[in-house]
Amino acid sequence: MGSPVQDRITVVITSSPVRSNPSIGVLEAVLESFGIVPGLGQCNVIVSFDGCRLHHELQAKSGRVTRDDLGRYLTFKEKATAYLRSCLGLQQGLQQGLQQGPDSDTAALAQTLQGAVSISDAEDSSPRNDDNNDPASETSTPQTDPDNLLPVPQPQSEGCEVQTRLLRTGARSSCTATIHRYCDSGDRPGPTDTAAESSPRPSPRLTVIHLDDRIGFALSVKFALDHVTTPYVFIVQHDWKFVTPFPLEGILNAMDTHPSLNYIGFTSRKSAQYSMRRGGPSTGLPRGTLDPNPYPIPLCRLYFWYDKPHICRTNYYRTQVFGQGVLKRGDFIEDTFGQMMLGDIKANGTAAHDRYGAFIYDAESPDFYLVHVNGRKFMDRDDLAAMKMRLKSAGIEKRDQRMASSSGDIDRAERGRNDSSSGEERYGMDFDSHLASSHENMSGPETAS
């Protein structure tokens, strides 16, 4: 029996703008699913809200939003923080957050957006400083673009420690992180800031990170790890919920006693019975099944690093995943490190897999543990209707732009707008289907396992 679960693992939730904002229904579904996993609800939580850039249309996967979308995202972040505080026993946050509602951000948003960033039809007009050819660097000289600094919700109650940090996201780029730390009355000891302190600081029950510019999933995780003090971390994307219980404490006990276990993932609908479909001569990969299984829990070799919810050693993330220098601003870990890992194992077999120590839990079972949450199903009726109208308007506007561009006749585009037939009839557009596909693209599609 090891230490209590909450002393060994921290939950990191990543979030970014999506079409369903300001609804928090998706986040509610994810957090409620924590209740079926014994011990998970008692763990400290770190939430990283990625930033975004103003653009003439919403491109959620690349972090571009309109002014209206930005307002909805700010409202979502405030409502989400209040809900998280309520779930974690920080009750004061719920009433204050919901009473403030969207109004608390409205004035700040209006002031910030007044002439802050101009929006062109092609790309953001401000300097980008993305520098995607350079990996994140801790020694480079930071530069920020003041035109892209987005408003950050301010805490409305006591008991919140606020810190601002400049994060280097590349050799010539950076962003600003505003960190809100909330402690409860039963604070658990945490690390000390300096050797001179005689007692450790309380470990925050909830840490909320607001990034002022879009840096992507990989670097959002990297900087969230700066606030993790436990030996293990549970990475949870904001739109994956648990549907089948699993023994979190048993998994951590196995990792405690078997240093070869670095990463443990969980099956989704597409990856159920993974061990029966992966590995073998036809795939160029070694067999995934462990025969015999040397571990006290049911595991199968995993040959790809999935971003969807997984448990990992904190130090492995810091030294191996982010120590390779391959992850840059805007990257997903599975698209970069995951592909590198897959190629290495194909070339070098089980010896290469041993270096990664990645496994999937209970992979032979027909049951699965994760389900991707469709935001449309959890939206209020009014929010859903408004989102459909926005998508419909955007579709009609794009149609008119194509017509005007191809013929050079603006009047023709105007006539098309007033035509009696709808956009669905003229272009075969099913907006409900478009909503579903758009949501899947927002946070990255589920990769077939």
C-alpha positions as CSV (number, residue, x, y, z in Angstrom):
1,M,0.0,0.0,0.0
2,G,1.5,3.3,-1.1
3,S,0.7,6.9,-0.1
4,P,-2.8,8.2,-0.7
5,V,-3.7,8.6,-4.3
6,Q,-4.0,12.4,-4.1
7,D,-0.4,12.6,-2.8
8,R,0.9,10.7,-5.8
9,I,-0.9,12.1,-8.8
10,T,-2.1,15.5,-10.1
11,V,-4.8,16.0,-12.8
12,V,-3.9,18.3,-15.7
13,I,-6.9,19.4,-17.8
14,T,-6.2,21.3,-21.1
15,S,-8.8,23.5,-22.7
16,S,-9.0,25.9,-25.7
17,P,-11.7,27.8,-27.6
18,V,-14.4,25.6,-29.1
19,R,-17.7,26.3,-30.9
20,S,-19.8,25.3,-27.9
21,N,-18.5,28.2,-25.8
22,P,-19.8,29.6,-23.5
23,S,-21.5,26.4,-22.5
24,I,-19.6,24.4,-19.9
25,G,-21.6,21.2,-20.5
26,V,-18.6,19.3,-21.9
27,L,-16.5,20.1,-18.9
28,E,-19.3,19.2,-16.6
29,A,-19.6,15.8,-18.2
30,V,-15.9,15.2,-17.9
31,L,-15.6,16.2,-14.3
32,E,-18.7,14.3,-13.3
33,S,-17.1,11.2,-14.8
34,F,-14.3,11.5,-12.3
35,G,-16.7,10.1,-9.8
36,I,-16.6,6.6,-11.2
37,V,-12.8,6.4,-10.7
38,P,-12.1,5.9,-7.0
39,G,-9.7,8.5,-5.7
40,L,-9.6,10.7,-8.8
41,G,-11.9,13.3,-7.4
42,Q,-9.6,13.9,-4.4
43,C,-6.6,14.8,-6.6
44,N,-5.4,18.4,-7.1
45,V,-6.3,19.8,-10.4
46,I,-4.4,22.1,-12.8
47,V,-6.4,23.6,-15.7
48,S,-4.5,25.3,-18.6
49,F,-6.7,27.6,-20.8
50,D,-4.8,28.1,-24.0
51,G,-4.8,31.5,-25.6
52,C,-6.0,32.5,-29.1
53,R,-5.6,35.1,-31.9
54,L,-8.2,37.3,-33.4
55,H,-9.2,36.5,-36.9
56,H,-12.1,37.1,-39.3
57,E,-13.5,33.6,-38.7
58,L,-13.3,30.9,-36.1
59,Q,-10.6,28.3,-36.8
60,A,-10.6,26.6,-33.4
61,K,-8.0,23.9,-34.1
62,S,-5.4,26.6,-35.0
63,G,-6.5,28.9,-32.2
64,R,-8.0,31.7,-34.3
65,V,-11.3,33.3,-33.1
66,T,-13.5,36.3,-34.0
67,R,-14.2,39.0,-31.5
68,D,-17.6,37.4,-30.6
69,D,-15.9,34.0,-30.2
70,L,-13.4,35.6,-27.8
71,G,-16.1,37.0,-25.7
72,R,-17.8,33.6,-25.5
73,Y,-14.4,32.0,-24.6
74,L,-13.8,34.5,-21.8
75,T,-17.3,33.8,-20.4
76,F,-16.7,30.0,-20.6
77,K,-13.4,30.4,-18.7
78,E,-15.1,32.3,-15.9
79,K,-18.0,29.8,-15.7
80,A,-15.6,26.8,-15.9
81,T,-13.4,28.2,-13.1
82,A,-16.5,28.7,-10.8
83,Y,-17.7,25.2,-11.6
84,L,-14.3,23.7,-10.9
85,R,-14.1,25.5,-7.6
86,S,-17.5,24.1,-6.6
87,C,-16.6,20.5,-7.6
88,L,-13.3,20.7,-5.6
89,G,-15.0,22.1,-2.5
90,L,-14.0,25.7,-3.0
91,Q,-17.7,26.7,-2.7
92,Q,-17.2,30.4,-2.6
93,G,-16.2,30.4,-6.2
94,L,-19.4,29.0,-7.5
95,Q,-21.8,31.7,-6.4
96,Q,-19.4,34.6,-7.1
97,G,-18.5,33.3,-10.5
98,L,-22.0,32.7,-11.6
99,Q,-23.2,36.0,-10.2
100,Q,-20.5,37.8,-12.0
101,G,-21.3,35.7,-15.2
102,P,-20.4,37.2,-18.5
103,D,-20.8,40.8,-17.3
104,S,-17.6,40.7,-15.3
105,D,-15.6,40.3,-18.5
106,T,-17.6,42.6,-20.7
107,A,-16.1,45.9,-19.7
108,A,-12.5,44.5,-19.8
109,L,-13.2,42.9,-23.1
110,A,-14.5,46.1,-24.7
111,Q,-11.5,48.1,-23.4
112,T,-9.0,45.5,-24.6
113,L,-10.5,45.0,-28.0
114,Q,-10.9,48.7,-28.7
115,G,-8.4,49.0,-31.6
116,A,-6.3,46.2,-30.2
117,V,-6.0,43.9,-33.2
118,S,-7.2,44.5,-36.7
119,I,-8.6,41.5,-38.6
120,S,-7.8,40.9,-42.2
121,D,-9.4,38.4,-44.6
122,A,-6.2,36.4,-44.9
123,E,-4.1,36.3,-41.7
124,D,-3.8,38.2,-38.4
125,S,-2.3,41.6,-39.2
126,S,-0.1,41.7,-36.2
127,P,3.4,40.2,-36.0
128,R,3.1,36.5,-35.2
129,N,6.3,35.6,-33.3
130,D,5.3,32.0,-33.7
131,D,8.7,30.9,-34.8
132,N,7.5,27.3,-35.4
133,N,11.0,26.3,-36.6
134,D,12.4,26.6,-33.2
135,P,11.7,24.4,-30.1
136,A,10.7,26.0,-26.8
137,S,13.8,27.4,-25.2
138,E,14.4,28.4,-21.6
139,T,17.4,30.6,-22.5
140,S,16.3,32.6,-25.4
141,T,15.4,36.3,-25.2
142,P,11.6,36.6,-24.9
143,Q,9.6,38.9,-27.1
144,T,5.9,39.6,-26.8
145,D,3.4,41.2,-29.1
146,P,1.2,43.6,-27.1
147,D,-1.4,43.6,-29.8
148,N,-2.1,39.9,-29.1
149,L,-2.4,40.2,-25.3
150,L,-6.0,39.0,-24.5
151,P,-7.9,39.9,-21.3
152,V,-7.6,37.4,-18.4
153,P,-10.5,36.9,-15.9
154,Q,-9.6,38.3,-12.5
155,P,-10.3,36.4,-9.3
156,Q,-13.3,37.9,-7.5
157,S,-12.6,36.5,-4.0
158,E,-10.0,36.0,-1.4
159,G,-8.1,32.9,-1.0
160,C,-6.6,33.1,-4.5
161,E,-2.9,33.7,-5.1
162,V,-2.1,35.3,-8.5
163,Q,1.2,35.2,-10.3
164,T,2.2,36.3,-13.8
165,R,5.1,34.6,-15.7
166,L,6.7,35.1,-19.1
167,L,7.0,31.8,-20.8
168,R,9.5,31.2,-23.6
169,T,7.7,29.3,-26.4
170,G,10.6,29.4,-29.0
171,A,14.0,30.9,-29.7
172,R,12.3,34.3,-30.5
173,S,8.8,34.0,-29.1
174,S,7.0,34.0,-25.8
175,C,3.7,34.4,-24.1
176,T,2.4,35.6,-20.7
177,A,0.8,33.2,-18.3
178,T,-1.5,34.4,-15.5
179,I,-1.7,31.7,-12.8
180,H,-4.5,31.6,-10.2
181,R,-3.9,29.3,-7.2
182,Y,-6.8,28.3,-5.0
183,C,-6.3,26.5,-1.7
184,D,-9.0,24.9,0.5
185,S,-9.2,24.9,4.3
186,G,-7.6,21.4,4.4
187,D,-4.4,22.4,2.6
188,R,-2.0,19.6,2.0
189,P,1.7,20.3,2.3
190,G,3.5,21.3,-0.8
191,P,7.1,22.2,-1.8
192,T,8.9,25.2,-0.3
193,D,9.9,28.1,-2.5
194,T,13.3,28.5,-1.0
195,A,15.6,26.6,1.3
196,A,15.2,29.4,3.9
197,E,11.5,28.6,4.5
198,S,11.0,26.4,7.5
199,S,7.7,24.8,6.4
200,P,6.3,23.8,3.0
201,R,3.7,26.0,1.3
202,P,0.2,24.5,1.0
203,S,-0.4,22.6,-2.3
204,P,-3.1,24.4,-4.3
205,R,-6.3,22.4,-4.6
206,L,-6.9,24.1,-8.0
207,T,-4.4,25.9,-10.3
208,V,-5.8,27.8,-13.3
209,I,-3.4,29.0,-16.0
210,H,-4.6,31.6,-18.5
211,L,-2.3,31.9,-21.5
212,D,-2.5,35.2,-23.4
213,D,-1.6,33.7,-26.8
214,R,-2.1,30.4,-28.5
215,I,0.7,27.9,-27.8
216,G,-1.0,24.6,-28.5
217,F,-1.6,21.4,-26.6
218,A,2.0,20.2,-26.2
219,L,3.4,23.4,-24.7
220,S,0.2,23.9,-22.6
221,V,1.1,20.5,-21.0
222,K,4.7,21.4,-20.7
223,F,4.1,24.6,-18.7
224,A,1.4,23.0,-16.6
225,L,4.0,20.5,-15.4
226,D,5.9,23.4,-13.8
227,H,3.1,23.3,-11.2
228,V,3.0,19.5,-10.6
229,T,4.6,18.4,-7.4
230,T,3.5,14.7,-7.5
231,P,5.5,11.8,-9.1
232,Y,2.6,11.1,-11.5
233,V,0.4,13.2,-13.7
234,F,-3.0,12.4,-15.3
235,I,-3.4,14.3,-18.5
236,V,-7.0,14.9,-19.4
237,Q,-8.2,16.7,-22.6
238,H,-11.3,18.7,-21.9
239,D,-13.6,16.6,-24.1
240,W,-12.9,13.0,-23.0
241,K,-14.9,11.4,-20.2
242,F,-14.6,8.1,-18.3
243,V,-17.4,5.6,-18.7
244,T,-15.9,2.5,-17.0
245,P,-14.3,2.4,-13.5
246,F,-10.7,1.4,-13.1
247,P,-8.5,1.0,-10.0
248,L,-6.4,4.2,-10.0
249,E,-4.7,3.2,-6.8
250,G,-3.8,-0.2,-8.2
251,I,-2.3,1.3,-11.3
252,L,-0.2,3.7,-9.2
253,N,0.9,0.9,-7.0
254,A,2.1,-1.1,-10.1
255,M,4.0,2.0,-11.4
256,D,5.6,2.4,-7.9
257,T,6.9,-1.1,-8.0
258,H,7.8,-1.4,-11.7
259,P,10.0,1.5,-13.0
260,S,9.5,0.2,-16.5
261,L,6.0,1.6,-16.6
262,N,6.1,5.2,-17.7
263,Y,2.8,5.7,-19.5
264,I,-0.6,4.0,-19.1
265,G,-3.4,4.9,-21.5
266,F,-7.0,3.7,-21.7
267,T,-9.2,2.3,-24.5
268,S,-11.9,4.2,-26.3
269,R,-14.6,2.9,-28.5
270,K,-12.2,2.6,-31.5
271,S,-9.4,1.0,-29.5
272,A,-11.4,-1.6,-27.5
273,Q,-9.6,-5.0,-27.7
274,Y,-6.5,-3.2,-28.8
275,S,-4.2,-6.2,-28.2
276,M,-6.1,-8.4,-30.7
277,R,-5.6,-5.8,-33.5
278,R,-2.1,-4.4,-33.0
279,G,1.3,-6.0,-33.4
280,G,2.5,-8.9,-35.5
281,P,4.4,-9.4,-38.8
282,S,1.7,-7.7,-40.9
283,T,2.1,-4.4,-39.0
284,G,5.9,-4.3,-38.7
285,L,5.4,-4.1,-34.9
286,P,6.1,-6.7,-32.2
287,R,3.2,-8.4,-30.6
288,G,1.4,-6.2,-28.1
289,T,0.2,-9.0,-25.8
290,L,2.4,-9.7,-22.8
291,D,2.9,-13.4,-22.4
292,P,3.4,-13.9,-19.6
293,N,2.3,-10.5,-18.1
294,P,5.0,-9.5,-15.5
295,Y,2.7,-6.8,-14.0
296,P,0.0,-7.0,-11.4
297,I,-2.5,-5.3,-13.6
298,P,-3.8,-6.2,-17.1
299,L,-1.6,-4.4,-19.7
300,C,-0.7,-4.5,-23.3
301,R,2.2,-2.8,-25.1
302,L,1.3,0.5,-26.7
303,Y,3.3,1.7,-29.7
304,F,1.9,5.2,-30.0
305,W,1.8,8.1,-27.6
306,Y,-1.9,9.2,-27.5
307,D,-2.9,12.7,-26.2
308,K,-6.2,11.5,-24.9
309,P,-6.4,10.8,-21.1
310,H,-3.4,8.9,-19.8
311,I,-1.2,8.5,-16.7
312,C,2.5,9.2,-16.9
313,R,5.5,9.7,-14.7
314,T,6.0,13.4,-14.3
315,N,9.8,13.2,-14.6
316,Y,9.5,11.1,-17.8
317,Y,7.4,13.9,-19.4
318,R,9.9,16.5,-18.4
319,T,13.1,14.7,-19.3
320,Q,12.1,12.5,-22.2
321,V,9.0,13.8,-23.9
322,F,10.0,17.5,-23.6
323,G,13.7,16.8,-23.4
324,Q,13.9,15.7,-27.0
325,G,13.6,19.2,-28.4
326,V,11.0,18.1,-31.0
327,L,7.9,19.8,-29.6
328,K,7.2,23.3,-30.8
329,R,4.5,25.9,-30.5
330,G,1.2,24.7,-31.9
331,D,2.1,21.0,-31.8
332,F,0.2,18.0,-30.5
333,I,2.4,15.5,-28.7
334,E,0.9,12.5,-30.6
335,D,1.6,14.1,-34.0
336,T,5.3,14.6,-33.2
337,F,6.7,12.6,-30.3
338,G,4.0,9.9,-31.0
339,Q,5.1,9.5,-34.6
340,M,8.8,9.4,-33.6
341,M,8.0,6.7,-31.0
342,L,6.1,4.6,-33.6
343,G,8.9,4.8,-36.1
344,D,11.5,3.9,-33.5
345,I,9.6,0.8,-32.4
346,K,8.9,-0.3,-36.0
347,A,12.6,-0.1,-36.7
348,N,14.0,-1.5,-33.5
349,G,11.3,-3.7,-31.9
350,T,10.7,-4.4,-28.3
351,A,14.1,-3.0,-27.3
352,A,12.9,0.4,-28.5
353,H,9.5,-0.1,-26.7
354,D,11.3,-0.7,-23.4
355,R,12.7,2.9,-23.7
356,Y,9.2,4.4,-23.8
357,G,7.5,2.1,-21.3
358,A,4.0,2.8,-22.8
359,F,1.1,0.5,-22.1
360,I,-2.6,0.4,-22.5
361,Y,-4.8,-0.8,-19.6
362,D,-7.1,-3.8,-19.9
363,A,-6.7,-3.9,-23.7
364,E,-8.1,-7.3,-24.2
365,S,-11.5,-6.4,-22.7
366,P,-14.4,-5.6,-25.0
367,D,-15.3,-2.8,-22.6
368,F,-13.8,0.6,-23.1
369,Y,-12.9,3.4,-20.7
370,L,-13.1,6.6,-22.6
371,V,-15.7,8.4,-24.7
372,H,-15.3,11.5,-26.8
373,V,-17.8,14.2,-25.7
374,N,-19.7,16.1,-28.4
375,G,-20.2,19.6,-27.2
376,R,-23.4,20.1,-29.2
377,K,-25.2,17.5,-27.0
378,F,-24.5,19.5,-23.8
379,M,-25.4,23.0,-25.0
380,D,-28.3,25.0,-23.9
381,R,-31.1,25.2,-26.5
382,D,-30.5,28.9,-27.0
383,D,-26.8,28.5,-27.3
384,L,-27.2,25.7,-29.8
385,A,-29.6,27.7,-31.9
386,A,-27.2,30.7,-31.9
387,M,-24.3,28.5,-32.9
388,K,-26.3,27.1,-35.8
389,M,-27.1,30.6,-37.0
390,R,-23.4,31.6,-36.8
391,L,-22.4,28.6,-38.9
392,K,-25.2,29.2,-41.4
393,S,-24.2,32.8,-41.8
394,A,-20.6,31.9,-42.2
395,G,-21.5,29.3,-44.8
396,I,-23.6,31.8,-46.8
397,E,-20.8,34.4,-46.5
398,K,-18.2,32.0,-47.8
399,R,-20.5,31.1,-50.7
400,D,-20.9,34.7,-51.6
401,Q,-17.2,35.3,-51.4
402,R,-16.5,32.4,-53.8
403,M,-19.1,33.6,-56.2
404,A,-17.8,37.2,-56.2
405,S,-14.2,36.0,-56.5
406,S,-14.9,33.7,-59.5
407,S,-17.0,36.2,-61.5
408,G,-15.8,39.5,-60.1
409,D,-19.5,40.4,-59.9
410,I,-20.4,41.6,-56.4
411,D,-24.0,42.1,-57.5
412,R,-24.3,38.5,-58.3
413,A,-23.1,37.6,-54.8
414,E,-25.7,39.9,-53.4
415,R,-28.4,38.3,-55.6
416,G,-27.3,34.9,-54.3
417,R,-27.8,36.1,-50.7
418,N,-31.3,37.1,-51.5
419,D,-32.2,33.9,-53.4
420,S,-35.2,32.1,-52.1
421,S,-33.3,28.8,-51.8
422,S,-31.4,28.2,-48.6
423,G,-27.7,27.5,-48.2
424,E,-28.5,23.8,-47.4
425,E,-30.5,23.4,-50.6
426,R,-28.1,25.2,-52.9
427,Y,-24.9,23.6,-51.6
428,G,-26.2,20.4,-49.9
429,M,-25.0,21.6,-46.5
430,D,-26.3,19.7,-43.5
431,F,-25.4,22.1,-40.7
432,D,-26.1,19.6,-37.9
433,S,-23.5,17.3,-39.6
434,H,-21.2,20.2,-40.0
435,L,-21.5,21.0,-36.3
436,A,-20.5,17.5,-35.4
437,S,-17.5,17.4,-37.7
438,S,-16.4,20.8,-36.6
439,H,-16.4,19.8,-33.0
440,E,-14.3,16.8,-33.7
441,N,-11.7,19.0,-35.5
442,M,-11.6,21.6,-32.6
443,S,-9.5,19.6,-30.2
444,G,-7.9,17.2,-32.6
445,P,-9.7,14.1,-33.9
446,E,-9.6,10.8,-32.1
447,T,-6.7,8.9,-33.7
448,A,-7.7,5.4,-34.7
449,S,-5.9,3.1,-32.3
